[in-house]
């Protein structure tokens, strides 16, 4: 059997080792995903990145992490 998985993009988020607010930041980031899913949308939708990048950037200013967008 052959299975073709569609390519999708993801946020790759990194914190410095020992960052004190990492758990709090992950909670806020996961809330973005939950809020997006409430509307019946999937994190694998083609517009997930565009729909949420501004929210991630706002959290980046608050929690000092780096991110990049990768294709899988």
N, C-alpha and C positions, 0 to 999 in steps of 0.2 A: 504494500500500500504506500502511496506517495501522498504526503501532506504538504501543502504550500501555506506557509504562515505569512500573512501580510506584514510588510515593513511598517514600523511606526516610530515615532520620535518620543523621547523621554527627557525629562529634566534629570540631570546628574548633579546632585547637590552635595557639597562637601563643607564640613566644619573643621576648624583647627582642632587638633587633639586637646582634650581637656576643656573645651569651651563650656563655660558654666551654664549657659542657657540653651544648650543643644536640645534637651528633652522638650522644653517649652516651644522651641522653634519647630521641632518635628510635629508637635501637636497642632500648631497653627498651619503648617504645610499640609498635614493630613486633613485638616478641616476644609481646605480648598478642594481637595478631592471629594470629600463627603458632600459638600455643597454642590459641586458640579454633578455628582451622581443623583442627587435628589431630583433634579430636573429630567431624569431619565437618560442622561447623556453618559457615554462611556469614556473612561480615561484613554481608550484606544481610538477615539474619534479623531478624524483628520485635523480638527480645529482645537483640540485640547490645549496645545501649546499657546496658540494665538489668543484663545479665550482666557487664559490664566496667567500669562507672562507678566502682565502689569501687577497682579496680586503677588506673584513671587518676587518681583523686583521691590515692591513695598516692604515685604518681609525681609528681604536681603539687607535693606538699609537699617532695619531695626535689629536684626540678629547676626549680621556680619558673617555671612557664608558666601561661598562662591558657587556658581552653577554654570553648566553648559548644557546645550541641547544636543543629544546624541540620537542617531538613527540605529534601530535594532532590526 
